[in-house]
Amino acid sequence: MDLIKRTFQHIKGINPKKEKLLWEEGVFDWQDAIEKIDYYAMPKSIKESLKEELPESIYNFNSKNYNYFIKKFPPSIIYRLYPLLSNETVFLDIETTGIKPSNAHITVIGCYDGKEMKVSEIITELNKLGGENGIGIVDIVENRVVGMKSRGVYETPGGTILMEAHEQLEELVLDRATMEVKKDMGNKLAQIVYEGKWFTPLCDAIRAFVASTQE
């Protein structure tokens, strides 16, 4: 909370360098700046901006109108609001191959909100986050076992996010040959399960192979 009240970059005319100078002048927080503003060595225009805008900052802070600061704070310091908005904040990290935008592809998508959750809770939360952003929607025409085609629309946001993260982890730890075979075995396992052949020797063998790659 102290850092928020010591933030002045949302005031007109104050950049990071000038904010640092205010701190060096001994400005403790917004209220302190208002009470002792005439004692500080700063341009008249800055003093006027502080006198005009700081009471508004104090009012919105005390009223818990944090949207005011979300709009006013520069993007580079928006993180200072985290103590106030920790229950509504998610850190999103998107990693790419680093190639030029036309050829780059996403390698990792990470979300962190500081909470510890069970697997079921993680899936529930990812379903909510992914669903709100249109992740995991598939519209396909399937070839049924009985010989007919069927159109299906599936929505699995949580599973899609977890699967993408898991595949990226496998790329980091598995060798190329194992990755190639696992992809083939994964497709075969999907076919076997789809056909209802879970309790078969082949299914047991493939699952044993997959399990060995996950150690």
Helices and strands as residue ranges (DSSP letters): H 2-5, H 16-25, H 30-35, G 37-39, H 44-62, H 67-72, G 75-81, H 82-85, G 86-88, E 91-96, E 106-112, H 119-132, E 137-143, E 149-155, H 157-173, H 176-194, H 201-213
